[in-house]
Amino acid sequence: MKNSNSLWQIAIQKFKQSKTGMFSFWFIILCGFTAVFCYVLAPDNSNSANQMHLEIHSKPPGFSVQMLSIPSEKENSQSWFSIFMNGKQNSNTEVPIKSYSVQNNLLEVVKYSDNLTKTYPLSLFNNTPEEYIEQKTFWFGTDKYGRALLSRLLIGARISFFIGFIAVFISLLIGIPIGAIAGYFGGKIDDFIMWVINITWSIPTLLLVIAITLALGKGFWQVFIAVGLTMWVEVARVVRGQVITTKQQQYVEAAKALGFSDFRIIFKHILPNILAPIIVISAANFAAAILIESGLSFLGIGAQPPTPSWGAMIKNHYNYIILGKPFLAIIPGLAIMSLVMAFMLIGNTLRDALDVKS
């Protein structure tokens, strides 16, 4: 056990010595923190950051405008947990304005869209209209519906990040037992499992995900499950190969001689010793899951509107690249690229750190 612990400690030390690995690790931690607390961090914390202002659509990064919030008679009571998970159900109406003035118990505002003047009674704002007017800055600009691109990007991180966790979890839950059984028992069991694996492997991943998604229906969780059900094959193949090699070791033969059950030998003795390649392939699958979800959202069968998704944001704005506003598609594209690259780099670093030969 001491030797095992020391090997893991050596691997951790080797990982810490890699600048790219540590940078990728902390970047992933930052993305995970953003995904969990997205509604706390987002300037627009409404549900799915779906506050539309068509008057200020497709504005460049750094655009600033005065925003009048017209209160609604309907009051929404929400728990803090509901706001944390799903955002605030904002019933107020926001109107971009150029200027305002108070005259004769009336609030006069010049609308941003058509420069027309509109009046509201001061009683609607409890005689303190200044509290309902604020200067809003859209740091990443606005999309074609006038929604804050930064807020949509932050909330979209929750989908892209969590789909990796859930897809990898499902792939490990299915792939590890199947691969371990095939590699340990061999014979006809191995032949049958490899036949199933080869058939699944021969189907294009995106096509298989589309078929599963259409069978389960469009939606948030359906995509998570569909991606996970297509990624277990790689895990099963890696685990099978490792088990075939490891079951020849002396400690496995000793466990058999002591009369331990096959289940105990597989899950107590073999699997703990082949965790290194499983961890590495999990990092690669995490990146692949993000790309697959982005592709599905781009095709329109991923997370459905108004739920923000990086792939859907590119789909909605890719034609703006040739219309002089490429940032609308480039910003979410850079977000996908940076997160996928971080997982690929951390996978490479883990591979080197966990390589006992080095």
C-alpha positions in Angstrom: 0.0 0.0 0.0 2.9 2.3 0.8 4.3 1.7 -2.7 0.9 2.5 -4.3 0.6 5.7 -2.3 4.1 6.8 -3.2 3.4 6.2 -6.9 0.4 8.4 -6.8 2.4 11.1 -4.9 5.1 10.9 -7.6 2.4 11.3 -10.3 0.9 14.4 -8.5 4.4 15.9 -8.2 5.0 15.3 -11.9 1.6 16.9 -12.7 2.4 20.0 -10.6 5.7 20.5 -12.5 3.8 20.9 -15.8 2.9 24.5 -16.4 0.4 23.7 -19.1 -1.2 21.0 -16.9 -1.6 23.3 -13.9 -2.9 26.2 -16.1 -5.4 23.9 -17.7 -6.4 22.5 -14.2 -7.1 26.0 -12.8 -8.9 27.1 -16.0 -11.2 24.1 -15.7 -11.8 24.9 -12.0 -12.7 28.5 -13.0 -15.1 27.2 -15.7 -16.6 24.8 -13.2 -17.1 27.6 -10.6 -18.7 29.8 -13.4 -21.0 26.9 -14.3 -22.2 26.4 -10.8 -22.6 30.1 -9.9 -23.6 31.4 -13.4 -26.8 33.1 -12.3 -24.9 34.9 -9.4 -22.1 36.1 -11.8 -24.3 37.0 -14.8 -25.3 40.7 -15.2 -28.7 39.5 -16.5 -29.8 36.9 -14.0 -33.2 36.3 -15.5 -34.2 32.8 -16.4 -31.8 31.7 -19.3 -30.7 35.4 -19.5 -33.6 35.9 -21.9 -34.3 39.6 -21.4 -34.8 40.7 -25.0 -34.3 44.3 -26.2 -34.7 44.3 -30.0 -34.0 48.0 -30.1 -30.3 47.3 -29.2 -29.7 44.1 -31.1 -26.3 43.1 -32.4 -24.4 45.9 -30.5 -20.6 45.7 -30.2 -18.8 44.8 -27.0 -18.7 47.6 -24.5 -22.0 49.1 -25.6 -23.7 51.1 -22.9 -27.3 52.5 -22.7 -29.8 53.8 -20.1 -32.4 51.2 -19.2 -35.8 51.9 -17.7 -37.3 49.1 -15.7 -41.1 49.3 -15.6 -42.4 47.4 -12.6 -45.2 44.9 -13.0 -48.2 44.5 -10.8 -47.6 40.8 -10.7 -45.2 39.8 -7.9 -43.0 36.7 -8.2 -42.0 35.0 -5.0 -38.9 32.8 -5.5 -36.7 31.0 -3.1 -33.0 31.7 -3.2 -32.4 28.1 -4.4 -34.8 28.5 -7.3 -32.9 31.7 -8.3 -29.6 29.9 -7.9 -30.6 27.0 -10.1 -33.0 28.6 -12.7 -32.5 32.4 -12.5 -34.9 35.1 -11.5 -38.3 35.2 -13.0 -38.3 38.9 -13.8 -41.8 40.2 -14.7 -40.6 43.8 -15.1 -40.3 45.3 -18.6 -37.0 46.9 -19.6 -37.0 49.7 -22.1 -33.8 51.3 -23.5 -34.0 55.0 -23.4 -31.8 58.0 -24.5 -32.9 60.5 -21.9 -35.5 61.2 -19.3 -37.1 64.1 -17.4 -39.7 64.6 -14.7 -42.5 67.2 -15.3 -45.9 67.6 -13.7 -45.9 64.3 -11.8 -45.0 62.5 -15.1 -41.8 60.7 -16.2 -41.0 61.6 -19.8 -38.5 59.4 -21.5 -37.1 59.4 -25.0 -37.0 55.9 -26.4 -33.8 54.6 -27.9 -35.5 53.0 -30.9 -37.5 55.8 -32.5 -36.6 58.9 -30.5 -40.3 59.2 -29.6 -41.3 60.6 -26.2 -43.4 58.5 -23.8 -44.8 59.5 -20.4 -45.4 57.4 -17.3 -47.1 58.4 -14.0 -44.6 58.9 -11.2 -46.8 56.8 -9.0 -45.8 53.8 -11.1 -42.3 54.2 -9.8 -43.2 55.2 -6.2 -42.3 58.8 -7.0 -38.6 57.8 -7.3 -38.0 57.1 -11.0 -34.2 57.4 -10.6 -34.2 54.0 -8.8 -35.7 52.4 -11.8 -33.2 53.8 -14.3 -29.7 52.5 -14.6 -26.8 52.7 -17.0 -26.3 49.2 -18.4 -23.0 48.2 -20.1 -23.0 45.1 -22.3 -19.3 44.0 -22.0 -19.6 41.4 -24.8 -22.3 43.2 -26.7 -25.8 42.0 -27.5 -27.0 39.2 -29.7 -29.6 39.5 -32.5 -32.4 39.6 -30.0 -30.8 42.3 -27.9 -29.8 39.9 -25.1 -26.6 40.3 -23.1 -24.0 38.0 -24.8 -21.9 37.8 -21.6 -24.8 36.6 -19.5 -25.8 34.0 -22.2 -22.1 32.9 -22.4 -21.8 32.4 -18.6 -25.1 30.5 -18.3 -24.2 28.4 -21.4 -21.1 27.3 -19.5 -23.4 25.2 -17.2 -24.6 23.1 -20.1 -21.2 22.6 -21.7 -19.5 21.8 -18.4 -22.1 19.5 -16.9 -22.7 17.6 -20.0 -19.1 16.5 -19.8 -19.5 15.3 -16.2 -22.8 13.4 -16.8 -21.6 11.9 -20.2 -18.3 10.7 -18.7 -20.1 9.3 -15.6 -22.6 7.4 -17.8 -19.7 6.1 -20.0 -17.7 4.9 -17.0 -20.8 3.4 -15.4 -21.4 1.3 -18.5 -18.0 0.9 -20.0 -16.0 -0.2 -16.9 -18.1 -3.3 -16.0 -18.6 -4.4 -19.6 -14.9 -4.0 -20.4 -13.8 -5.7 -17.2 -16.1 -8.7 -17.7 -15.0 -9.1 -21.3 -11.3 -8.9 -20.4 -11.5 -11.1 -17.3 -13.6 -14.0 -18.5 -12.6 -14.0 -22.2 -14.0 -16.8 -24.4 -17.5 -16.5 -25.8 -18.4 -13.7 -23.4 -15.5 -11.6 -24.7 -16.4 -12.5 -28.3 -20.1 -11.4 -27.8 -19.1 -8.1 -26.0 -16.5 -7.3 -28.7 -19.2 -7.9 -31.3 -21.5 -5.4 -29.7 -18.6 -3.0 -29.2 -17.5 -3.2 -32.9 -21.1 -2.7 -34.1 -21.5 0.4 -31.9 -18.1 1.6 -32.8 -18.8 1.4 -36.6 -21.8 3.8 -36.3 -20.7 7.5 -36.6 -20.9 9.0 -33.1 -22.9 12.1 -34.2 -25.4 9.9 -36.1 -25.9 7.6 -33.1 -26.4 10.6 -30.8 -28.9 12.1 -33.2 -30.8 8.8 -33.3 -30.8 8.5 -29.5 -31.8 12.1 -29.1 -34.7 11.7 -31.4 -35.9 8.6 -29.6 -35.6 10.2 -26.2 -36.9 13.6 -27.3 -35.3 17.0 -27.5 -34.3 18.6 -24.3 -31.6 19.3 -21.7 -31.3 15.9 -20.0 -32.0 13.9 -23.2 -28.8 15.2 -24.8 -26.8 14.4 -21.6 -28.0 10.8 -21.7 -27.6 10.4 -25.4 -23.9 11.6 -25.4 -23.1 9.3 -22.5 -24.6 6.3 -24.1 -22.3 6.7 -27.1 -19.1 7.2 -25.2 -18.9 3.9 -23.2 -17.4 2.0 -26.1 -14.0 3.7 -25.8 -13.9 3.1 -22.1 -14.9 -0.6 -22.5 -12.1 -1.2 -25.0 -9.5 0.4 -22.8 -10.6 -1.4 -19.7 -10.8 -4.7 -21.5 -7.2 -4.4 -22.8 -5.9 -3.4 -19.4 -7.7 -6.2 -17.6 -6.4 -8.8 -20.1 -2.8 -7.7 -19.3 -3.4 -7.3 -15.5 -5.1 -10.6 -14.9 -1.8 -12.4 -15.6 -0.1 -10.7 -12.6 0.9 -12.8 -9.6 -1.3 -10.9 -7.2 -4.4 -11.9 -9.2 -3.3 -15.5 -9.3 -2.8 -15.3 -5.5 -6.3 -13.9 -5.0 -7.8 -16.8 -7.1 -5.8 -19.3 -5.0 -7.2 -17.7 -1.8 -10.7 -18.4 -3.1 -11.8 -14.8 -3.6 -14.8 -14.3 -5.9 -14.4 -13.1 -9.4 -16.4 -10.0 -8.6 -14.0 -9.1 -5.7 -10.9 -9.8 -7.8 -12.2 -7.5 -10.6 -13.4 -4.6 -8.6 -11.1 -4.8 -5.5 -7.8 -5.9 -7.1 -7.7 -5.3 -10.8 -9.6 -2.0 -11.4 -7.8 0.0 -8.7 -4.5 -0.8 -10.5 -5.7 0.3 -14.0 -7.2 3.7 -12.9 -4.4 5.7 -14.8 -5.6 5.0 -18.3 -9.2 5.3 -17.3 -8.5 8.8 -15.9 -6.8 9.8 -19.1 -9.5 8.6 -21.4 -12.1 10.3 -19.2 -10.4 13.7 -19.7 -10.5 13.1 -23.5 -14.1 12.0 -23.4 -15.0 15.1 -21.4 -13.6 17.3 -24.3 -15.4 15.1 -26.9 -18.7 15.4 -25.0 -18.5 19.2 -25.1 -17.8 19.1 -28.9 -20.7 16.7 -29.5 -23.2 18.8 -27.5 -22.0 21.9 -29.4 -22.6 20.1 -32.7 -26.0 18.9 -31.7 -27.0 22.4 -30.6 -25.7 23.8 -33.9 -27.9 21.3 -35.7 -30.9 22.4 -33.5 -31.4 19.1 -31.6 -29.4 20.0 -28.5 -30.6 22.2 -25.6 -33.8 24.0 -26.8 -34.4 27.8 -26.8 -34.3 29.9 -24.8 -31.8 27.8 -22.9 -28.4 29.2 -23.8 -25.8 26.9 -25.3 -22.5 27.8 -26.9 -23.3 25.7 -30.0 -26.7 27.3 -30.4 -25.1 30.7 -30.0 -22.8 30.0 -33.0 -25.7 28.6 -35.0 -27.8 31.8 -34.4 -25.0 34.1 -35.4 -22.6 32.4 -37.8 -24.1 34.4 -40.7 -23.1 37.6 -38.9 -19.4 36.7 -39.6 -19.8 38.1 -43.1 -22.1 40.9 -42.0 -19.4 42.8 -40.1 -20.2 41.5 -36.6 -18.1 38.3 -36.3 -17.8 38.6 -32.5 -21.3 37.2 -32.1 -20.1 33.8 -33.3 -16.4 34.1 -32.5 -16.8 34.6 -28.7 -18.8 31.4 -28.1 -16.5 29.6 -30.5 -13.5 30.7 -28.5 -15.2 29.6 -25.3 -15.7 26.1 -26.8 -12.2 25.9 -28.1 -10.5 27.0 -24.8 -12.5 24.6 -22.7 -11.9 21.6 -25.0 -8.2 22.5 -25.3 -7.9 22.7 -21.5 -9.2 19.2 -21.2 -7.0 17.8 -24.0 -3.9 19.4 -22.4 -4.8 18.1 -18.9 -5.3 14.7 -20.5 -1.9 14.8 -22.0 -0.3 15.9 -18.8 -2.1 13.1 -16.8 -0.9 10.6 -19.4 2.7 11.7 -18.8 2.4 11.9 -15.1 0.7 8.5 -14.7 3.2 6.7 -17.0 5.1 4.4 -14.6 7.8 3.8 -17.3 8.9 7.5 -17.1 
